[in-house]
Amino acid sequence: MISVIIATKNEGQNIGACLASVAWADEIIVIDSGSSDDTVKLALEAGARVIETDWPGYGPQQNRAIAAASGEWVYSLDADERVTPELAAEILEAIRVDQYKVFDVPRRSLFVTRFMGHSGWWPDRTRRLFRKGSASFTSHEIHAHLATQEPVGHLKEPMIHYSYLNYHAVVEKINRYSSGSARDLYARGKRGSLRAAIGHGMWAFVRTYLFNLGFLDGRPGLILAIANAESTYYKYLKLWEMQHHHLRQP
């Protein structure tokens, strides 16, 4: 038996197609943190089990859903992701063979106008399929991930990720991700400076556009490299700001 877990908040535009892509699963759990749109209604109509709760962070929320899952196997999916029929067949075959307890999957992501083939976005392997009890999510505010001590198998068929539909979303995520990443760094004892912000920002551009072959993704590759540079620059600038704010505290 396999359970699919999906954390949501105001995902009405995504949840229908997301749930349809995993209709083959034995159980679908949607764990929702206060949606004000029709996410919950659509999930219930699609036959999902809905758990309404608060938002403790992405990793802790995923771990709540894992604990509630009835299946021996769990697949973690975001609302803006889709499981293709080919990937679904590969997942079921992997469970049947049972060679590994944890699997990662390649993810093909949309950046506004193009599914990226380079730029560090492909194959973008992420751990999502696991036998319950073999893995759990970390508590990082940004980029919480599935941690395990088990050997990891590799699925071949990609998951589809509608990550950035427009440039408004790009700017919004730059702000949100740079703030969360700065808090994660600060909690780990890291410190920033203007020099670090400029240096890390420049390196993020070079890494994305040159070393990760972003130039092969055309104009979207250039725009993504600039966005990565901006996000990294502001991450270290916000970290620097946190240090000064802490020093000014009485």
C-alpha positions as protocol buffer text, in pm:
chain_id: "A"
residue {
  index: 1
  type: MET
  ca { x: 0 y: 0 z: 0 }
}
residue {
  index: 2
  type: ILE
  ca { x: 129 y: 347 z: -89 }
}
residue {
  index: 3
  type: SER
  ca { x: 21 y: 682 z: 55 }
}
residue {
  index: 4
  type: VAL
  ca { x: 80 y: 1013 z: -123 }
}
residue {
  index: 5
  type: ILE
  ca { x: 116 y: 1316 z: 106 }
}
residue {
  index: 6
  type: ILE
  ca { x: 63 y: 1676 z: -10 }
}
residue {
  index: 7
  type: ALA
  ca { x: 101 y: 1989 z: 205 }
}
residue {
  index: 8
  type: THR
  ca { x: -119 y: 2278 z: 92 }
}
residue {
  index: 9
  type: LYS
  ca { x: -230 y: 2634 z: 154 }
}
residue {
  index: 10
  type: ASN
  ca { x: -440 y: 2816 z: -105 }
}
residue {
  index: 11
  type: GLU
  ca { x: -355 y: 2573 z: -383 }
}
residue {
  index: 12
  type: GLY
  ca { x: -696 y: 2576 z: -550 }
}
residue {
  index: 13
  type: GLN
  ca { x: -544 y: 2638 z: -893 }
}
residue {
  index: 14
  type: ASN
  ca { x: -308 y: 2341 z: -856 }
}
residue {
  index: 15
  type: ILE
  ca { x: -470 y: 2079 z: -638 }
}
residue {
  index: 16
  type: GLY
  ca { x: -709 y: 1929 z: -895 }
}
residue {
  index: 17
  type: ALA
  ca { x: -440 y: 1841 z: -1150 }
}
residue {
  index: 18
  type: CYS
  ca { x: -201 y: 1737 z: -874 }
}
residue {
  index: 19
  type: LEU
  ca { x: -450 y: 1490 z: -724 }
}
residue {
  index: 20
  type: ALA
  ca { x: -548 y: 1357 z: -1065 }
}
residue {
  index: 21
  type: SER
  ca { x: -184 y: 1269 z: -1130 }
}
residue {
  index: 22
  type: VAL
  ca { x: -177 y: 1040 z: -823 }
}
residue {
  index: 23
  type: ALA
  ca { x: -525 y: 890 z: -847 }
}
residue {
  index: 24
  type: TRP
  ca { x: -355 y: 549 z: -872 }
}
residue {
  index: 25
  type: ALA
  ca { x: -234 y: 569 z: -509 }
}
residue {
  index: 26
  type: ASP
  ca { x: -402 y: 367 z: -234 }
}
residue {
  index: 27
  type: GLU
  ca { x: -432 y: 673 z: -10 }
}
residue {
  index: 28
  type: ILE
  ca { x: -392 y: 1048 z: -65 }
}
residue {
  index: 29
  type: ILE
  ca { x: -346 y: 1276 z: 233 }
}
residue {
  index: 30
  type: VAL
  ca { x: -378 y: 1653 z: 191 }
}
residue {
  index: 31
  type: ILE
  ca { x: -251 y: 1834 z: 501 }
}
residue {
  index: 32
  type: ASP
  ca { x: -377 y: 2190 z: 479 }
}
residue {
  index: 33
  type: SER
  ca { x: -269 y: 2490 z: 685 }
}
residue {
  index: 34
  type: GLY
  ca { x: -560 y: 2733 z: 672 }
}
residue {
  index: 35
  type: SER
  ca { x: -652 y: 2769 z: 306 }
}
residue {
  index: 36
  type: SER
  ca { x: -899 y: 3050 z: 237 }
}
residue {
  index: 37
  type: ASP
  ca { x: -975 y: 2932 z: -118 }
}
residue {
  index: 38
  type: ASP
  ca { x: -1137 y: 2608 z: -239 }
}
residue {
  index: 39
  type: THR
  ca { x: -835 y: 2383 z: -183 }
}
residue {
  index: 40
  type: VAL
  ca { x: -999 y: 2174 z: 89 }
}
residue {
  index: 41
  type: LYS
  ca { x: -1329 y: 2145 z: -98 }
}
residue {
  index: 42
  type: LEU
  ca { x: -1158 y: 2030 z: -417 }
}
residue {
  index: 43
  type: ALA
  ca { x: -940 y: 1782 z: -229 }
}
residue {
  index: 44
  type: LEU
  ca { x: -1240 y: 1626 z: -56 }
}
residue {
  index: 45
  type: GLU
  ca { x: -1431 y: 1605 z: -384 }
}
residue {
  index: 46
  type: ALA
  ca { x: -1133 y: 1424 z: -537 }
}
residue {
  index: 47
  type: GLY
  ca { x: -1144 y: 1163 z: -261 }
}
residue {
  index: 48
  type: ALA
  ca { x: -840 y: 1276 z: -64 }
}
residue {
  index: 49
  type: ARG
  ca { x: -821 y: 1253 z: 312 }
}
residue {
  index: 50
  type: VAL
  ca { x: -784 y: 1610 z: 442 }
}
residue {
  index: 51
  type: ILE
  ca { x: -613 y: 1707 z: 766 }
}
residue {
  index: 52
  type: GLU
  ca { x: -656 y: 2073 z: 863 }
}
residue {
  index: 53
  type: THR
  ca { x: -387 y: 2208 z: 1094 }
}
residue {
  index: 54
  type: ASP
  ca { x: -145 y: 2496 z: 1154 }
}
residue {
  index: 55
  type: TRP
  ca { x: 187 y: 2557 z: 975 }
}
residue {
  index: 56
  type: PRO
  ca { x: 494 y: 2449 z: 1176 }
}
residue {
  index: 57
  type: GLY
  ca { x: 725 y: 2466 z: 872 }
}
residue {
  index: 58
  type: TYR
  ca { x: 759 y: 2250 z: 561 }
}
residue {
  index: 59
  type: GLY
  ca { x: 964 y: 1969 z: 713 }
}
residue {
  index: 60
  type: PRO
  ca { x: 760 y: 1932 z: 1033 }
}
residue {
  index: 61
  type: GLN
  ca { x: 438 y: 1949 z: 830 }
}
residue {
  index: 62
  type: GLN
  ca { x: 559 y: 1669 z: 603 }
}
residue {
  index: 63
  type: ASN
  ca { x: 650 y: 1462 z: 908 }
}
residue {
  index: 64
  type: ARG
  ca { x: 299 y: 1509 z: 1045 }
}
residue {
  index: 65
  type: ALA
  ca { x: 157 y: 1376 z: 719 }
}
residue {
  index: 66
  type: ILE
  ca { x: 397 y: 1081 z: 724 }
}
residue {
  index: 67
  type: ALA
  ca { x: 284 y: 992 z: 1076 }
}
residue {
  index: 68
  type: ALA
  ca { x: -80 y: 1001 z: 961 }
}
residue {
  index: 69
  type: ALA
  ca { x: -20 y: 788 z: 651 }
}
residue {
  index: 70
  type: SER
  ca { x: -154 y: 434 z: 652 }
}
residue {
  index: 71
  type: GLY
  ca { x: 62 y: 304 z: 370 }
}
residue {
  index: 72
  type: GLU
  ca { x: 378 y: 100 z: 409 }
}
residue {
  index: 73
  type: TRP
  ca { x: 527 y: 327 z: 140 }
}
residue {
  index: 74
  type: VAL
  ca { x: 498 y: 706 z: 117 }
}
residue {
  index: 75
  type: TYR
  ca { x: 545 y: 945 z: -174 }
}
residue {
  index: 76
  type: SER
  ca { x: 580 y: 1316 z: -91 }
}
residue {
  index: 77
  type: LEU
  ca { x: 439 y: 1552 z: -353 }
}
residue {
  index: 78
  type: ASP
  ca { x: 398 y: 1930 z: -367 }
}
residue {
  index: 79
  type: ALA
  ca { x: 80 y: 2082 z: -508 }
}
residue {
  index: 80
  type: ASP
  ca { x: 266 y: 2236 z: -803 }
}
residue {
  index: 81
  type: GLU
  ca { x: 413 y: 1897 z: -902 }
}
residue {
  index: 82
  type: ARG
  ca { x: 268 y: 1619 z: -1118 }
}
residue {
  index: 83
  type: VAL
  ca { x: 342 y: 1247 z: -1137 }
}
residue {
  index: 84
  type: THR
  ca { x: 335 y: 1128 z: -1497 }
}
residue {
  index: 85
  type: PRO
  ca { x: 183 y: 788 z: -1588 }
}
residue {
  index: 86
  type: GLU
  ca { x: 534 y: 666 z: -1670 }
}
residue {
  index: 87
  type: LEU
  ca { x: 665 y: 770 z: -1329 }
}
residue {
  index: 88
  type: ALA
  ca { x: 362 y: 615 z: -1157 }
}
residue {
  index: 89
  type: ALA
  ca { x: 435 y: 281 z: -1326 }
}
residue {
  index: 90
  type: GLU
  ca { x: 801 y: 303 z: -1223 }
}
residue {
  index: 91
  type: ILE
  ca { x: 706 y: 382 z: -861 }
}
residue {
  index: 92
  type: LEU
  ca { x: 477 y: 79 z: -840 }
}
residue {
  index: 93
  type: GLU
  ca { x: 744 y: -143 z: -994 }
}
residue {
  index: 94
  type: ALA
  ca { x: 1007 y: -13 z: -750 }
}
residue {
  index: 95
  type: ILE
  ca { x: 779 y: -97 z: -459 }
}
residue {
  index: 96
  type: ARG
  ca { x: 715 y: -445 z: -599 }
}
residue {
  index: 97
  type: VAL
  ca { x: 1085 y: -522 z: -646 }
}
residue {
  index: 98
  type: ASP
  ca { x: 1168 y: -369 z: -305 }
}
residue {
  index: 99
  type: GLN
  ca { x: 1543 y: -333 z: -367 }
}
residue {
  index: 100
  type: TYR
  ca { x: 1575 y: -1 z: -181 }
}
residue {
  index: 101
  type: LYS
  ca { x: 1383 y: 161 z: 103 }
}
residue {
  index: 102
  type: VAL
  ca { x: 1434 y: 517 z: -27 }
}
residue {
  index: 103
  type: PHE
  ca { x: 1431 y: 651 z: -383 }
}
residue {
  index: 104
  type: ASP
  ca { x: 1502 y: 985 z: -543 }
}
residue {
  index: 105
  type: VAL
  ca { x: 1334 y: 1108 z: -860 }
}
residue {
  index: 106
  type: PRO
  ca { x: 1447 y: 1356 z: -1127 }
}
residue {
  index: 107
  type: ARG
  ca { x: 1238 y: 1671 z: -1149 }
}
residue {
  index: 108
  type: ARG
  ca { x: 1174 y: 1871 z: -1467 }
}
residue {
  index: 109
  type: SER
  ca { x: 1092 y: 2228 z: -1368 }
}
residue {
  index: 110
  type: LEU
  ca { x: 927 y: 2517 z: -1551 }
}
residue {
  index: 111
  type: PHE
  ca { x: 1087 y: 2861 z: -1533 }
}
residue {
  index: 112
  type: VAL
  ca { x: 812 y: 3090 z: -1669 }
}
residue {
  index: 113
  type: THR
  ca { x: 843 y: 2998 z: -2038 }
}
residue {
  index: 114
  type: ARG
  ca { x: 1069 y: 2695 z: -2050 }
}
residue {
  index: 115
  type: PHE
  ca { x: 1130 y: 2360 z: -1884 }
}
residue {
  index: 116
  type: MET
  ca { x: 1496 y: 2396 z: -1799 }
}
residue {
  index: 117
  type: GLY
  ca { x: 1748 y: 2142 z: -1926 }
}
residue {
  index: 118
  type: HIS
  ca { x: 2053 y: 2286 z: -1749 }
}
residue {
  index: 119
  type: SER
  ca { x: 2121 y: 2572 z: -1502 }
}
residue {
  index: 120
  type: GLY
  ca { x: 2139 y: 2328 z: -1210 }
}
residue {
  index: 121
  type: TRP
  ca { x: 1770 y: 2252 z: -1259 }
}
residue {
  index: 122
  type: TRP
  ca { x: 1808 y: 1921 z: -1437 }
}
residue {
  index: 123
  type: PRO
  ca { x: 1801 y: 1644 z: -1334 }
}
residue {
  index: 124
  type: ASP
  ca { x: 1744 y: 1807 z: -990 }
}
residue {
  index: 125
  type: ARG
  ca { x: 1710 y: 1475 z: -809 }
}
residue {
  index: 126
  type: THR
  ca { x: 1500 y: 1487 z: -493 }
}
residue {
  index: 127
  type: ARG
  ca { x: 1413 y: 1209 z: -248 }
}
residue {
  index: 128
  type: ARG
  ca { x: 1039 y: 1149 z: -244 }
}
residue {
  index: 129
  type: LEU
  ca { x: 957 y: 776 z: -230 }
}
residue {
  index: 130
  type: PHE
  ca { x: 1037 y: 580 z: 85 }
}
residue {
  index: 131
  type: ARG
  ca { x: 927 y: 296 z: 306 }
}
residue {
  index: 132
  type: LYS
  ca { x: 766 y: 441 z: 617 }
}
residue {
  index: 133
  type: GLY
  ca { x: 1016 y: 455 z: 904 }
}
residue {
  index: 134
  type: SER
  ca { x: 1317 y: 475 z: 672 }
}
residue {
  index: 135
  type: ALA
  ca { x: 1334 y: 854 z: 632 }
}
residue {
  index: 136
  type: SER
  ca { x: 1203 y: 1183 z: 769 }
}
residue {
  index: 137
  type: PHE
  ca { x: 1217 y: 1549 z: 673 }
}
residue {
  index: 138
  type: THR
  ca { x: 1464 y: 1798 z: 817 }
}
residue {
  index: 139
  type: SER
  ca { x: 1347 y: 2115 z: 991 }
}
residue {
  index: 140
  type: HIS
  ca { x: 1520 y: 2372 z: 765 }
}
residue {
  index: 141
  type: GLU
  ca { x: 1294 y: 2668 z: 695 }
}
residue {
  index: 142
  type: ILE
  ca { x: 1400 y: 2668 z: 328 }
}
residue {
  index: 143
  type: HIS
  ca { x: 1485 y: 2354 z: 133 }
}
residue {
  index: 144
  type: ALA
  ca { x: 1389 y: 2106 z: 404 }
}
residue {
  index: 145
  type: HIS
  ca { x: 1468 y: 1765 z: 258 }
}
residue {
  index: 146
  type: LEU
  ca { x: 1417 y: 1396 z: 320 }
}
residue {
  index: 147
  type: ALA
  ca { x: 1701 y: 1262 z: 533 }
}
residue {
  index: 148
  type: THR
  ca { x: 1785 y: 894 z: 558 }
}
residue {
  index: 149
  type: GLN
  ca { x: 2062 y: 655 z: 658 }
}
residue {
  index: 150
  type: GLU
  ca { x: 1952 y: 406 z: 393 }
}
residue {
  index: 151
  type: PRO
  ca { x: 2108 y: 357 z: 48 }
}
residue {
  index: 152
  type: VAL
  ca { x: 1910 y: 558 z: -208 }
}
residue {
  index: 153
  type: GLY
  ca { x: 1776 y: 411 z: -531 }
}
residue {
  index: 154
  type: HIS
  ca { x: 1729 y: 625 z: -841 }
}
residue {
  index: 155
  type: LEU
  ca { x: 1406 y: 640 z: -1039 }
}
residue {
  index: 156
  type: LYS
  ca { x: 1446 y: 737 z: -1404 }
}
residue {
  index: 157
  type: GLU
  ca { x: 1114 y: 892 z: -1506 }
}
residue {
  index: 158
  type: PRO
  ca { x: 1084 y: 1264 z: -1420 }
}
residue {
  index: 159
  type: MET
  ca { x: 828 y: 1437 z: -1203 }
}
residue {
  index: 160
  type: ILE
  ca { x: 690 y: 1759 z: -1357 }
}
residue {
  index: 161
  type: HIS
  ca { x: 726 y: 2078 z: -1152 }
}
residue {
  index: 162
  type: TYR
  ca { x: 536 y: 2398 z: -1239 }
}
residue {
  index: 163
  type: SER
  ca { x: 764 y: 2601 z: -1017 }
}
residue {
  index: 164
  type: TYR
  ca { x: 758 y: 2956 z: -1162 }
}
residue {
  index: 165
  type: LEU
  ca { x: 460 y: 3047 z: -1378 }
}
residue {
  index: 166
  type: ASN
  ca { x: 544 y: 3419 z: -1412 }
}
residue {
  index: 167
  type: TYR
  ca { x: 802 y: 3679 z: -1311 }
}
residue {
  index: 168
  type: HIS
  ca { x: 587 y: 3801 z: -1023 }
}
residue {
  index: 169
  type: ALA
  ca { x: 636 y: 3455 z: -868 }
}
residue {
  index: 170
  type: VAL
  ca { x: 1011 y: 3480 z: -932 }
}
residue {
  index: 171
  type: VAL
  ca { x: 1041 y: 3809 z: -742 }
}
residue {
  index: 172
  type: GLU
  ca { x: 814 y: 3686 z: -461 }
}
residue {
  index: 173
  type: LYS
  ca { x: 1022 y: 3372 z: -414 }
}
residue {
  index: 174
  type: ILE
  ca { x: 1349 y: 3567 z: -422 }
}
residue {
  index: 175
  type: ASN
  ca { x: 1223 y: 3768 z: -125 }
}
residue {
  index: 176
  type: ARG
  ca { x: 1073 y: 3474 z: 65 }
}
residue {
  index: 177
  type: TYR
  ca { x: 1357 y: 3229 z: 2 }
}
residue {
  index: 178
  type: SER
  ca { x: 1634 y: 3479 z: 77 }
}
residue {
  index: 179
  type: SER
  ca { x: 1470 y: 3565 z: 411 }
}
residue {
  index: 180
  type: GLY
  ca { x: 1419 y: 3203 z: 511 }
}
residue {
  index: 181
  type: SER
  ca { x: 1767 y: 3100 z: 399 }
}
residue {
  index: 182
  type: ALA
  ca { x: 1919 y: 3387 z: 597 }
}
residue {
  index: 183
  type: ARG
  ca { x: 1738 y: 3268 z: 909 }
}
residue {
  index: 184
  type: ASP
  ca { x: 1863 y: 2913 z: 849 }
}
residue {
  index: 185
  type: LEU
  ca { x: 2220 y: 3039 z: 813 }
}
residue {
  index: 186
  type: TYR
  ca { x: 2194 y: 3254 z: 1124 }
}
residue {
  index: 187
  type: ALA
  ca { x: 2061 y: 2958 z: 1326 }
}
residue {
  index: 188
  type: ARG
  ca { x: 2366 y: 2759 z: 1214 }
}
residue {
  index: 189
  type: GLY
  ca { x: 2600 y: 3030 z: 1339 }
}
residue {
  index: 190
  type: LYS
  ca { x: 2689 y: 3169 z: 996 }
}
residue {
  index: 191
  type: ARG
  ca { x: 2757 y: 3540 z: 956 }
}
residue {
  index: 192
  type: GLY
  ca { x: 2735 y: 3777 z: 660 }
}
residue {
  index: 193
  type: SER
  ca { x: 2875 y: 4102 z: 529 }
}
residue {
  index: 194
  type: LEU
  ca { x: 2836 y: 4326 z: 228 }
}
residue {
  index: 195
  type: ARG
  ca { x: 3149 y: 4168 z: 79 }
}
residue {
  index: 196
  type: ALA
  ca { x: 3004 y: 3820 z: 133 }
}
residue {
  index: 197
  type: ALA
  ca { x: 2674 y: 3924 z: -23 }
}
residue {
  index: 198
  type: ILE
  ca { x: 2844 y: 4058 z: -336 }
}
residue {
  index: 199
  type: GLY
  ca { x: 3088 y: 3767 z: -362 }
}
residue {
  index: 200
  type: HIS
  ca { x: 2831 y: 3491 z: -311 }
}
residue {
  index: 201
  type: GLY
  ca { x: 2589 y: 3666 z: -546 }
}
residue {
  index: 202
  type: MET
  ca { x: 2847 y: 3687 z: -823 }
}
residue {
  index: 203
  type: TRP
  ca { x: 2944 y: 3323 z: -773 }
}
residue {
  index: 204
  type: ALA
  ca { x: 2577 y: 3215 z: -790 }
}
residue {
  index: 205
  type: PHE
  ca { x: 2552 y: 3379 z: -1134 }
}
residue {
  index: 206
  type: VAL
  ca { x: 2876 y: 3222 z: -1260 }
}
residue {
  index: 207
  type: ARG
  ca { x: 2783 y: 2879 z: -1123 }
}
residue {
  index: 208
  type: THR
  ca { x: 2434 y: 2886 z: -1278 }
}
residue {
  index: 209
  type: TYR
  ca { x: 2516 y: 3040 z: -1614 }
}
residue {
  index: 210
  type: LEU
  ca { x: 2861 y: 2896 z: -1686 }
}
residue {
  index: 211
  type: PHE
  ca { x: 2941 y: 2591 z: -1472 }
}
residue {
  index: 212
  type: ASN
  ca { x: 2582 y: 2457 z: -1482 }
}
residue {
  index: 213
  type: LEU
  ca { x: 2554 y: 2546 z: -1852 }
}
residue {
  index: 214
  type: GLY
  ca { x: 2268 y: 2791 z: -1806 }
}
residue {
  index: 215
  type: PHE
  ca { x: 2364 y: 2959 z: -2133 }
}
residue {
  index: 216
  type: LEU
  ca { x: 2230 y: 2649 z: -2311 }
}
residue {
  index: 217
  type: ASP
  ca { x: 1884 y: 2735 z: -2173 }
}
residue {
  index: 218
  type: GLY
  ca { x: 1878 y: 3056 z: -2378 }
}
residue {
  index: 219
  type: ARG
  ca { x: 1725 y: 3373 z: -2239 }
}
residue {
  index: 220
  type: PRO
  ca { x: 1546 y: 3189 z: -1956 }
}
residue {
  index: 221
  type: GLY
  ca { x: 1887 y: 3056 z: -1849 }
}
residue {
  index: 222
  type: LEU
  ca { x: 2028 y: 3407 z: -1829 }
}
residue {
  index: 223
  type: ILE
  ca { x: 1725 y: 3535 z: -1638 }
}
residue {
  index: 224
  type: LEU
  ca { x: 1745 y: 3242 z: -1395 }
}
residue {
  index: 225
  type: ALA
  ca { x: 2116 y: 3304 z: -1336 }
}
residue {
  index: 226
  type: ILE
  ca { x: 2042 y: 3668 z: -1253 }
}
residue {
  index: 227
  type: ALA
  ca { x: 1756 y: 3563 z: -1022 }
}
residue {
  index: 228
  type: ASN
  ca { x: 1984 y: 3316 z: -842 }
}
residue {
  index: 229
  type: ALA
  ca { x: 2244 y: 3590 z: -802 }
}
residue {
  index: 230
  type: GLU
  ca { x: 1985 y: 3829 z: -659 }
}
residue {
  index: 231
  type: SER
  ca { x: 1846 y: 3570 z: -419 }
}
residue {
  index: 232
  type: THR
  ca { x: 2194 y: 3482 z: -293 }
}
residue {
  index: 233
  type: TYR
  ca { x: 2296 y: 3848 z: -263 }
}
residue {
  index: 234
  type: TYR
  ca { x: 1989 y: 3934 z: -56 }
}
residue {
  index: 235
  type: LYS
  ca { x: 2027 y: 3619 z: 155 }
}
residue {
  index: 236
  type: TYR
  ca { x: 2369 y: 3732 z: 280 }
}
residue {
  index: 237
  type: LEU
  ca { x: 2259 y: 4095 z: 304 }
}
residue {
  index: 238
  type: LYS
  ca { x: 1966 y: 3992 z: 526 }
}
residue {
  index: 239
  type: LEU
  ca { x: 2201 y: 3773 z: 731 }
}
residue {
  index: 240
  type: TRP
  ca { x: 2425 y: 4077 z: 782 }
}
residue {
  index: 241
  type: GLU
  ca { x: 2120 y: 4279 z: 886 }
}
residue {
  index: 242
  type: MET
  ca { x: 2025 y: 4011 z: 1142 }
}
residue {
  index: 243
  type: GLN
  ca { x: 2368 y: 4036 z: 1301 }
}
residue {
  index: 244
  type: HIS
  ca { x: 2343 y: 4413 z: 1342 }
}
residue {
  index: 245
  type: HIS
  ca { x: 1988 y: 4389 z: 1474 }
}
residue {
  index: 246
  type: HIS
  ca { x: 2102 y: 4133 z: 1732 }
}
residue {
  index: 247
  type: LEU
  ca { x: 2394 y: 4353 z: 1840 }
}
residue {
  index: 248
  type: ARG
  ca { x: 2159 y: 4649 z: 1889 }
}
residue {
  index: 249
  type: GLN
  ca { x: 1934 y: 4453 z: 2123 }
}
residue {
  index: 250
  type: PRO
  ca { x: 1957 y: 4566 z: 2490 }
}
